[in-house]
Amino acid sequence: MNFRKDYSSVIALYVLVLIYVILVNDKIVTSILIIGLFAATIVVYNNVRKVISDEKDASVNTLLTRLDKSKKESEETYKRFLSLSKTLGSGVFMVDDNGWITFSNKDVENFFDKDINNMDYGDLLDIPPLHKFVNEAYLLEDHMRRQISVDDKSYDLISTPLYEGDMFAGSLFLVHDITQLKNAEKFQKRFTADVSHELRTPLSAIKGFSEIAVGTFFHSIHSTLNTPVGREDDDRHIGTDLMDRLHEGYAIHVGKL
């Protein structure tokens, strides 16, 4: 930097004046040199101060520019997030590191019939399953997922922790209404049970008849009747096998769900 060169010049002048005073010891010249040296020191000091002030202003301006750019990017990201949350079709709300709900979209209000914007998550006690999930996710600061039921409605809850650097900054929660999916699953179970019952009843009757027919009457009447009765018995076994496979397939399907 330039002020280092100025400092070196002032130090050199001090050394020269000191040598002159020691060797010559002329009071008038010494006084003039000291006044000149003092004036030079003031000039160098002002120059250094100006350089430092200019560099400080430049650094501050650079920092302010970066902060302003970062602020604009954050505001733009937040606007996009708000726009997305309105068309997402799912509930979204955010809890900050102080446990305050700073954002909640309209879907959350529609799901739980309550506006939770700008409130402490502790005020969710009137919705016990939701409060329990939010409380656990907030305290554990971890990803979580759970299905809950509220007023004959089913919801799938997902939590994601938010961080600023290494510091916990809150949690983001997603709420999906899965009531229709749950109802469809119930109808599927009912349909499978009804089909199983309706098919097993006649199959059981056919099985019993074929066993009686093969075991008693038709053997004594005509040997040729053994052929169609045998085919009927085979069909009966095929039917029962199909029902067993239907049950096994549905059990596997439900297990995967």
C-alpha positions as protocol buffer text, in pm:
chain_id: "A"
residue {
  index: 1
  type: MET
  ca { x: 0 y: 0 z: 0 }
}
residue {
  index: 2
  type: ASN
  ca { x: 107 y: 364 z: -60 }
}
residue {
  index: 3
  type: PHE
  ca { x: 89 y: 463 z: 307 }
}
residue {
  index: 4
  type: ARG
  ca { x: 369 y: 217 z: 388 }
}
residue {
  index: 5
  type: LYS
  ca { x: 596 y: 410 z: 155 }
}
residue {
  index: 6
  type: ASP
  ca { x: 491 y: 737 z: 324 }
}
residue {
  index: 7
  type: TYR
  ca { x: 564 y: 588 z: 666 }
}
residue {
  index: 8
  type: SER
  ca { x: 909 y: 482 z: 547 }
}
residue {
  index: 9
  type: SER
  ca { x: 979 y: 834 z: 421 }
}
residue {
  index: 10
  type: VAL
  ca { x: 879 y: 991 z: 753 }
}
residue {
  index: 11
  type: ILE
  ca { x: 1097 y: 746 z: 947 }
}
residue {
  index: 12
  type: ALA
  ca { x: 1389 y: 824 z: 718 }
}
residue {
  index: 13
  type: LEU
  ca { x: 1339 y: 1199 z: 779 }
}
residue {
  index: 14
  type: TYR
  ca { x: 1335 y: 1141 z: 1156 }
}
residue {
  index: 15
  type: VAL
  ca { x: 1662 y: 951 z: 1131 }
}
residue {
  index: 16
  type: LEU
  ca { x: 1825 y: 1226 z: 921 }
}
residue {
  index: 17
  type: VAL
  ca { x: 1710 y: 1501 z: 1160 }
}
residue {
  index: 18
  type: LEU
  ca { x: 1838 y: 1302 z: 1456 }
}
residue {
  index: 19
  type: ILE
  ca { x: 2179 y: 1257 z: 1288 }
}
residue {
  index: 20
  type: TYR
  ca { x: 2193 y: 1627 z: 1202 }
}
residue {
  index: 21
  type: VAL
  ca { x: 2111 y: 1729 z: 1560 }
}
residue {
  index: 22
  type: ILE
  ca { x: 2379 y: 1501 z: 1696 }
}
residue {
  index: 23
  type: LEU
  ca { x: 2650 y: 1611 z: 1451 }
}
residue {
  index: 24
  type: VAL
  ca { x: 2575 y: 1980 z: 1388 }
}
residue {
  index: 25
  type: ASN
  ca { x: 2354 y: 2090 z: 1678 }
}
residue {
  index: 26
  type: ASP
  ca { x: 2241 y: 2414 z: 1511 }
}
residue {
  index: 27
  type: LYS
  ca { x: 1934 y: 2525 z: 1707 }
}
residue {
  index: 28
  type: ILE
  ca { x: 1779 y: 2735 z: 1430 }
}
residue {
  index: 29
  type: VAL
  ca { x: 1822 y: 2470 z: 1161 }
}
residue {
  index: 30
  type: THR
  ca { x: 1713 y: 2201 z: 1404 }
}
residue {
  index: 31
  type: SER
  ca { x: 1394 y: 2393 z: 1484 }
}
residue {
  index: 32
  type: ILE
  ca { x: 1317 y: 2437 z: 1116 }
}
residue {
  index: 33
  type: LEU
  ca { x: 1379 y: 2068 z: 1051 }
}
residue {
  index: 34
  type: ILE
  ca { x: 1156 y: 1968 z: 1342 }
}
residue {
  index: 35
  type: ILE
  ca { x: 874 y: 2194 z: 1218 }
}
residue {
  index: 36
  type: GLY
  ca { x: 911 y: 2053 z: 868 }
}
residue {
  index: 37
  type: LEU
  ca { x: 919 y: 1701 z: 1005 }
}
residue {
  index: 38
  type: PHE
  ca { x: 605 y: 1766 z: 1208 }
}
residue {
  index: 39
  type: ALA
  ca { x: 430 y: 1906 z: 899 }
}
residue {
  index: 40
  type: ALA
  ca { x: 537 y: 1601 z: 695 }
}
residue {
  index: 41
  type: THR
  ca { x: 405 y: 1373 z: 968 }
}
residue {
  index: 42
  type: ILE
  ca { x: 66 y: 1545 z: 960 }
}
residue {
  index: 43
  type: VAL
  ca { x: 48 y: 1519 z: 580 }
}
residue {
  index: 44
  type: VAL
  ca { x: 137 y: 1148 z: 587 }
}
residue {
  index: 45
  type: TYR
  ca { x: -112 y: 1086 z: 866 }
}
residue {
  index: 46
  type: ASN
  ca { x: -392 y: 1256 z: 669 }
}
residue {
  index: 47
  type: ASN
  ca { x: -302 y: 1061 z: 355 }
}
residue {
  index: 48
  type: VAL
  ca { x: -301 y: 731 z: 543 }
}
residue {
  index: 49
  type: ARG
  ca { x: -629 y: 817 z: 710 }
}
residue {
  index: 50
  type: LYS
  ca { x: -784 y: 902 z: 373 }
}
residue {
  index: 51
  type: VAL
  ca { x: -659 y: 577 z: 218 }
}
residue {
  index: 52
  type: ILE
  ca { x: -794 y: 370 z: 507 }
}
residue {
  index: 53
  type: SER
  ca { x: -1127 y: 556 z: 495 }
}
residue {
  index: 54
  type: ASP
  ca { x: -1156 y: 503 z: 117 }
}
residue {
  index: 55
  type: GLU
  ca { x: -1077 y: 133 z: 150 }
}
residue {
  index: 56
  type: LYS
  ca { x: -1324 y: 100 z: 435 }
}
residue {
  index: 57
  type: ASP
  ca { x: -1596 y: 274 z: 233 }
}
residue {
  index: 58
  type: ALA
  ca { x: -1522 y: 50 z: -65 }
}
residue {
  index: 59
  type: SER
  ca { x: -1543 y: -263 z: 154 }
}
residue {
  index: 60
  type: VAL
  ca { x: -1866 y: -144 z: 314 }
}
residue {
  index: 61
  type: ASN
  ca { x: -2015 y: -63 z: -27 }
}
residue {
  index: 62
  type: THR
  ca { x: -1916 y: -405 z: -158 }
}
residue {
  index: 63
  type: LEU
  ca { x: -2067 y: -575 z: 147 }
}
residue {
  index: 64
  type: LEU
  ca { x: -2387 y: -370 z: 116 }
}
residue {
  index: 65
  type: THR
  ca { x: -2412 y: -459 z: -253 }
}
residue {
  index: 66
  type: ARG
  ca { x: -2375 y: -829 z: -173 }
}
residue {
  index: 67
  type: LEU
  ca { x: -2627 y: -808 z: 109 }
}
residue {
  index: 68
  type: ASP
  ca { x: -2874 y: -625 z: -114 }
}
residue {
  index: 69
  type: LYS
  ca { x: -2828 y: -886 z: -387 }
}
residue {
  index: 70
  type: SER
  ca { x: -2871 y: -1168 z: -135 }
}
residue {
  index: 71
  type: LYS
  ca { x: -3181 y: -999 z: 7 }
}
residue {
  index: 72
  type: LYS
  ca { x: -3335 y: -963 z: -339 }
}
residue {
  index: 73
  type: GLU
  ca { x: -3260 y: -1328 z: -418 }
}
residue {
  index: 74
  type: SER
  ca { x: -3415 y: -1435 z: -86 }
}
residue {
  index: 75
  type: GLU
  ca { x: -3724 y: -1223 z: -152 }
}
residue {
  index: 76
  type: GLU
  ca { x: -3755 y: -1367 z: -502 }
}
residue {
  index: 77
  type: THR
  ca { x: -3718 y: -1722 z: -369 }
}
residue {
  index: 78
  type: TYR
  ca { x: -3979 y: -1652 z: -101 }
}
residue {
  index: 79
  type: LYS
  ca { x: -4221 y: -1514 z: -362 }
}
residue {
  index: 80
  type: ARG
  ca { x: -4175 y: -1827 z: -572 }
}
residue {
  index: 81
  type: PHE
  ca { x: -4231 y: -2041 z: -265 }
}
residue {
  index: 82
  type: LEU
  ca { x: -4554 y: -1855 z: -187 }
}
residue {
  index: 83
  type: SER
  ca { x: -4672 y: -1891 z: -545 }
}
residue {
  index: 84
  type: LEU
  ca { x: -4592 y: -2263 z: -543 }
}
residue {
  index: 85
  type: SER
  ca { x: -4763 y: -2318 z: -208 }
}
residue {
  index: 86
  type: LYS
  ca { x: -5088 y: -2173 z: -343 }
}
residue {
  index: 87
  type: THR
  ca { x: -5101 y: -2417 z: -635 }
}
residue {
  index: 88
  type: LEU
  ca { x: -4941 y: -2716 z: -465 }
}
residue {
  index: 89
  type: GLY
  ca { x: -5269 y: -2878 z: -363 }
}
residue {
  index: 90
  type: SER
  ca { x: -5121 y: -2972 z: -27 }
}
residue {
  index: 91
  type: GLY
  ca { x: -5088 y: -2796 z: 305 }
}
residue {
  index: 92
  type: VAL
  ca { x: -4758 y: -2621 z: 379 }
}
residue {
  index: 93
  type: PHE
  ca { x: -4654 y: -2444 z: 698 }
}
residue {
  index: 94
  type: MET
  ca { x: -4324 y: -2342 z: 855 }
}
residue {
  index: 95
  type: VAL
  ca { x: -4214 y: -2327 z: 1220 }
}
residue {
  index: 96
  type: ASP
  ca { x: -3909 y: -2113 z: 1303 }
}
residue {
  index: 97
  type: ASP
  ca { x: -3641 y: -2186 z: 1563 }
}
residue {
  index: 98
  type: ASN
  ca { x: -3851 y: -2013 z: 1831 }
}
residue {
  index: 99
  type: GLY
  ca { x: -4149 y: -2242 z: 1772 }
}
residue {
  index: 100
  type: TRP
  ca { x: -4345 y: -1970 z: 1591 }
}
residue {
  index: 101
  type: ILE
  ca { x: -4551 y: -2057 z: 1282 }
}
residue {
  index: 102
  type: THR
  ca { x: -4428 y: -1794 z: 1037 }
}
residue {
  index: 103
  type: PHE
  ca { x: -4613 y: -1921 z: 730 }
}
residue {
  index: 104
  type: SER
  ca { x: -4917 y: -2134 z: 651 }
}
residue {
  index: 105
  type: ASN
  ca { x: -5099 y: -2165 z: 320 }
}
residue {
  index: 106
  type: LYS
  ca { x: -5474 y: -2176 z: 264 }
}
residue {
  index: 107
  type: ASP
  ca { x: -5487 y: -2554 z: 232 }
}
residue {
  index: 108
  type: VAL
  ca { x: -5380 y: -2601 z: 595 }
}
residue {
  index: 109
  type: GLU
  ca { x: -5663 y: -2373 z: 707 }
}
residue {
  index: 110
  type: ASN
  ca { x: -5909 y: -2568 z: 491 }
}
residue {
  index: 111
  type: PHE
  ca { x: -5786 y: -2904 z: 623 }
}
residue {
  index: 112
  type: PHE
  ca { x: -5809 y: -2820 z: 992 }
}
residue {
  index: 113
  type: ASP
  ca { x: -6059 y: -2533 z: 982 }
}
residue {
  index: 114
  type: LYS
  ca { x: -5810 y: -2306 z: 1159 }
}
residue {
  index: 115
  type: ASP
  ca { x: -5579 y: -2022 z: 1055 }
}
residue {
  index: 116
  type: ILE
  ca { x: -5245 y: -2103 z: 1219 }
}
residue {
  index: 117
  type: ASN
  ca { x: -5045 y: -1814 z: 1074 }
}
residue {
  index: 118
  type: ASN
  ca { x: -4837 y: -1614 z: 1324 }
}
residue {
  index: 119
  type: MET
  ca { x: -4905 y: -1832 z: 1625 }
}
residue {
  index: 120
  type: ASP
  ca { x: -4704 y: -2057 z: 1855 }
}
residue {
  index: 121
  type: TYR
  ca { x: -4723 y: -2424 z: 1757 }
}
residue {
  index: 122
  type: GLY
  ca { x: -4822 y: -2494 z: 2116 }
}
residue {
  index: 123
  type: ASP
  ca { x: -5162 y: -2345 z: 2026 }
}
residue {
  index: 124
  type: LEU
  ca { x: -5225 y: -2655 z: 1812 }
}
residue {
  index: 125
  type: LEU
  ca { x: -5327 y: -2847 z: 2124 }
}
residue {
  index: 126
  type: ASP
  ca { x: -5688 y: -2846 z: 2005 }
}
residue {
  index: 127
  type: ILE
  ca { x: -5567 y: -3071 z: 1719 }
}
residue {
  index: 128
  type: PRO
  ca { x: -5381 y: -3334 z: 1928 }
}
residue {
  index: 129
  type: PRO
  ca { x: -5242 y: -3558 z: 1647 }
}
residue {
  index: 130
  type: LEU
  ca { x: -5106 y: -3258 z: 1456 }
}
residue {
  index: 131
  type: HIS
  ca { x: -4959 y: -3097 z: 1769 }
}
residue {
  index: 132
  type: LYS
  ca { x: -4789 y: -3423 z: 1872 }
}
residue {
  index: 133
  type: PHE
  ca { x: -4625 y: -3463 z: 1531 }
}
residue {
  index: 134
  type: VAL
  ca { x: -4510 y: -3099 z: 1509 }
}
residue {
  index: 135
  type: ASN
  ca { x: -4375 y: -3109 z: 1865 }
}
residue {
  index: 136
  type: GLU
  ca { x: -4173 y: -3427 z: 1804 }
}
residue {
  index: 137
  type: ALA
  ca { x: -4035 y: -3305 z: 1470 }
}
residue {
  index: 138
  type: TYR
  ca { x: -3941 y: -2969 z: 1623 }
}
residue {
  index: 139
  type: LEU
  ca { x: -3769 y: -3115 z: 1928 }
}
residue {
  index: 140
  type: LEU
  ca { x: -3587 y: -3394 z: 1741 }
}
residue {
  index: 141
  type: GLU
  ca { x: -3485 y: -3162 z: 1454 }
}
residue {
  index: 142
  type: ASP
  ca { x: -3518 y: -3454 z: 1215 }
}
residue {
  index: 143
  type: HIS
  ca { x: -3707 y: -3578 z: 908 }
}
residue {
  index: 144
  type: MET
  ca { x: -4033 y: -3745 z: 1005 }
}
residue {
  index: 145
  type: ARG
  ca { x: -4342 y: -3890 z: 836 }
}
residue {
  index: 146
  type: ARG
  ca { x: -4671 y: -4004 z: 988 }
}
residue {
  index: 147
  type: GLN
  ca { x: -5037 y: -4058 z: 899 }
}
residue {
  index: 148
  type: ILE
  ca { x: -5299 y: -3908 z: 1130 }
}
residue {
  index: 149
  type: SER
  ca { x: -5679 y: -3893 z: 1146 }
}
residue {
  index: 150
  type: VAL
  ca { x: -5870 y: -3576 z: 1237 }
}
residue {
  index: 151
  type: ASP
  ca { x: -6251 y: -3552 z: 1222 }
}
residue {
  index: 152
  type: ASP
  ca { x: -6293 y: -3857 z: 994 }
}
residue {
  index: 153
  type: LYS
  ca { x: -6021 y: -3720 z: 764 }
}
residue {
  index: 154
  type: SER
  ca { x: -5684 y: -3884 z: 700 }
}
residue {
  index: 155
  type: TYR
  ca { x: -5364 y: -3687 z: 645 }
}
residue {
  index: 156
  type: ASP
  ca { x: -5007 y: -3775 z: 556 }
}
residue {
  index: 157
  type: LEU
  ca { x: -4760 y: -3546 z: 741 }
}
residue {
  index: 158
  type: ILE
  ca { x: -4397 y: -3487 z: 638 }
}
residue {
  index: 159
  type: SER
  ca { x: -4146 y: -3272 z: 826 }
}
residue {
  index: 160
  type: THR
  ca { x: -3812 y: -3139 z: 700 }
}
residue {
  index: 161
  type: PRO
  ca { x: -3565 y: -2957 z: 929 }
}
residue {
  index: 162
  type: LEU
  ca { x: -3423 y: -2623 z: 808 }
}
residue {
  index: 163
  type: TYR
  ca { x: -3069 y: -2508 z: 881 }
}
residue {
  index: 164
  type: GLU
  ca { x: -2870 y: -2188 z: 844 }
}
residue {
  index: 165
  type: GLY
  ca { x: -2516 y: -2318 z: 831 }
}
residue {
  index: 166
  type: ASP
  ca { x: -2498 y: -2561 z: 1123 }
}
residue {
  index: 167
  type: MET
  ca { x: -2770 y: -2388 z: 1325 }
}
residue {
  index: 168
  type: PHE
  ca { x: -3126 y: -2524 z: 1339 }
}
residue {
  index: 169
  type: ALA
  ca { x: -3358 y: -2262 z: 1188 }
}
residue {
  index: 170
  type: GLY
  ca { x: -3694 y: -2441 z: 1216 }
}
residue {
  index: 171
  type: SER
  ca { x: -3896 y: -2704 z: 1030 }
}
residue {
  index: 172
  type: LEU
  ca { x: -4103 y: -2717 z: 712 }
}
residue {
  index: 173
  type: PHE
  ca { x: -4420 y: -2928 z: 720 }
}
residue {
  index: 174
  type: LEU
  ca { x: -4620 y: -3076 z: 431 }
}
residue {
  index: 175
  type: VAL
  ca { x: -4977 y: -3199 z: 478 }
}
residue {
  index: 176
  type: HIS
  ca { x: -5141 y: -3430 z: 220 }
}
residue {
  index: 177
  type: ASP
  ca { x: -5510 y: -3519 z: 234 }
}
residue {
  index: 178
  type: ILE
  ca { x: -5522 y: -3898 z: 181 }
}
residue {
  index: 179
  type: THR
  ca { x: -5886 y: -3947 z: 282 }
}
residue {
  index: 180
  type: GLN
  ca { x: -5990 y: -4065 z: -66 }
}
residue {
  index: 181
  type: LEU
  ca { x: -5697 y: -4307 z: -77 }
}
residue {
  index: 182
  type: LYS
  ca { x: -5794 y: -4453 z: 258 }
}
residue {
  index: 183
  type: ASN
  ca { x: -6159 y: -4484 z: 149 }
}
residue {
  index: 184
  type: ALA
  ca { x: -6053 y: -4656 z: -173 }
}
residue {
  index: 185
  type: GLU
  ca { x: -5846 y: -4900 z: 30 }
}
residue {
  index: 186
  type: LYS
  ca { x: -6147 y: -4977 z: 250 }
}
residue {
  index: 187
  type: PHE
  ca { x: -6369 y: -5034 z: -57 }
}
residue {
  index: 188
  type: GLN
  ca { x: -6103 y: -5260 z: -206 }
}
residue {
  index: 189
  type: LYS
  ca { x: -6092 y: -5470 z: 110 }
}
residue {
  index: 190
  type: ARG
  ca { x: -6471 y: -5489 z: 121 }
}
residue {
  index: 191
  type: PHE
  ca { x: -6491 y: -5582 z: -248 }
}
residue {
  index: 192
  type: THR
  ca { x: -6234 y: -5859 z: -209 }
}
residue {
  index: 193
  type: ALA
  ca { x: -6412 y: -5995 z: 97 }
}
residue {
  index: 194
  type: ASP
  ca { x: -6752 y: -5988 z: -78 }
}
residue {
  index: 195
  type: VAL
  ca { x: -6617 y: -6154 z: -394 }
}
residue {
  index: 196
  type: SER
  ca { x: -6443 y: -6419 z: -186 }
}
residue {
  index: 197
  type: HIS
  ca { x: -6761 y: -6493 z: 8 }
}
residue {
  index: 198
  type: GLU
  ca { x: -6989 y: -6499 z: -297 }
}
residue {
  index: 199
  type: LEU
  ca { x: -6758 y: -6733 z: -488 }
}
residue {
  index: 200
  type: ARG
  ca { x: -6665 y: -6965 z: -205 }
}
residue {
  index: 201
  type: THR
  ca { x: -7029 y: -7041 z: -117 }
}
residue {
  index: 202
  type: PRO
  ca { x: -7125 y: -7198 z: -453 }
}
residue {
  index: 203
  type: LEU
  ca { x: -6782 y: -7356 z: -488 }
}
residue {
  index: 204
  type: SER
  ca { x: -6827 y: -7524 z: -151 }
}
residue {
  index: 205
  type: ALA
  ca { x: -7169 y: -7652 z: -264 }
}
residue {
  index: 206
  type: ILE
  ca { x: -7023 y: -7787 z: -587 }
}
residue {
  index: 207
  type: LYS
  ca { x: -6741 y: -7950 z: -396 }
}
residue {
  index: 208
  type: GLY
  ca { x: -6981 y: -8120 z: -157 }
}
residue {
  index: 209
  type: PHE
  ca { x: -7211 y: -8238 z: -435 }
}
residue {
  index: 210
  type: SER
  ca { x: -6924 y: -8374 z: -643 }
}
residue {
  index: 211
  type: GLU
  ca { x: -6785 y: -8566 z: -345 }
}
residue {
  index: 212
  type: ILE
  ca { x: -7125 y: -8721 z: -272 }
}
residue {
  index: 213
  type: ALA
  ca { x: -7184 y: -8796 z: -637 }
}
residue {
  index: 214
  type: VAL
  ca { x: -6847 y: -8960 z: -687 }
}
residue {
  index: 215
  type: GLY
  ca { x: -6858 y: -9145 z: -357 }
}
residue {
  index: 216
  type: THR
  ca { x: -7208 y: -9297 z: -367 }
}
residue {
  index: 217
  type: PHE
  ca { x: -7464 y: -9270 z: -644 }
}
residue {
  index: 218
  type: PHE
  ca { x: -7289 y: -9225 z: -975 }
}
residue {
  index: 219
  type: HIS
  ca { x: -7033 y: -9500 z: -926 }
}
residue {
  index: 220
  type: SER
  ca { x: -7311 y: -9754 z: -900 }
}
residue {
  index: 221
  type: ILE
  ca { x: -7520 y: -9617 z: -1190 }
}
residue {
  index: 222
  type: HIS
  ca { x: -7284 y: -9579 z: -1479 }
}
residue {
  index: 223
  type: SER
  ca { x: -6909 y: -9573 z: -1509 }
}
residue {
  index: 224
  type: THR
  ca { x: -6924 y: -9314 z: -1785 }
}
residue {
  index: 225
  type: LEU
  ca { x: -7050 y: -9052 z: -1539 }
}
residue {
  index: 226
  type: ASN
  ca { x: -6707 y: -9057 z: -1375 }
}
residue {
  index: 227
  type: THR
  ca { x: -6561 y: -8852 z: -1657 }
}
residue {
  index: 228
  type: PRO
  ca { x: -6782 y: -8534 z: -1635 }
}
residue {
  index: 229
  type: VAL
  ca { x: -6792 y: -8552 z: -1256 }
}
residue {
  index: 230
  type: GLY
  ca { x: -6412 y: -8569 z: -1254 }
}
residue {
  index: 231
  type: ARG
  ca { x: -6399 y: -8263 z: -1481 }
}
residue {
  index: 232
  type: GLU
  ca { x: -6642 y: -8084 z: -1247 }
}
residue {
  index: 233
  type: ASP
  ca { x: -6419 y: -8171 z: -952 }
}
residue {
  index: 234
  type: ASP
  ca { x: -6117 y: -8034 z: -1138 }
}
residue {
  index: 235
  type: ASP
  ca { x: -6306 y: -7710 z: -1213 }
}
residue {
  index: 236
  type: ARG
  ca { x: -6400 y: -7684 z: -848 }
}
residue {
  index: 237
  type: HIS
  ca { x: -6033 y: -7712 z: -747 }
}
residue {
  index: 238
  type: ILE
  ca { x: -5938 y: -7451 z: -1006 }
}
residue {
  index: 239
  type: GLY
  ca { x: -6199 y: -7215 z: -859 }
}
residue {
  index: 240
  type: THR
  ca { x: -6077 y: -7259 z: -504 }
}
residue {
  index: 241
  type: ASP
  ca { x: -5717 y: -7218 z: -616 }
}
residue {
  index: 242
  type: LEU
  ca { x: -5811 y: -6891 z: -787 }
}
residue {
  index: 243
  type: MET
  ca { x: -5976 y: -6766 z: -468 }
}
residue {
  index: 244
  type: ASP
  ca { x: -5670 y: -6858 z: -263 }
}
residue {
  index: 245
  type: ARG
  ca { x: -5447 y: -6673 z: -508 }
}
residue {
  index: 246
  type: LEU
  ca { x: -5680 y: -6374 z: -499 }
}
residue {
  index: 247
  type: HIS
  ca { x: -5649 y: -6361 z: -120 }
}
residue {
  index: 248
  type: GLU
  ca { x: -5272 y: -6405 z: -128 }
}
residue {
  index: 249
  type: GLY
  ca { x: -5231 y: -6138 z: -398 }
}
residue {
  index: 250
  type: TYR
  ca { x: -5441 y: -5890 z: -205 }
}
residue {
  index: 251
  type: ALA
  ca { x: -5249 y: -5960 z: 117 }
}
residue {
  index: 252
  type: ILE
  ca { x: -4920 y: -5894 z: -64 }
}
residue {
  index: 253
  type: HIS
  ca { x: -5063 y: -5576 z: -218 }
}
residue {
  index: 254
  type: VAL
  ca { x: -5182 y: -5444 z: 119 }
}
residue {
  index: 255
  type: GLY
  ca { x: -4846 y: -5532 z: 273 }
}
residue {
  index: 256
  type: LYS
  ca { x: -4663 y: -5325 z: 9 }
}
residue {
  index: 257
  type: LEU
  ca { x: -4895 y: -5031 z: 72 }
}
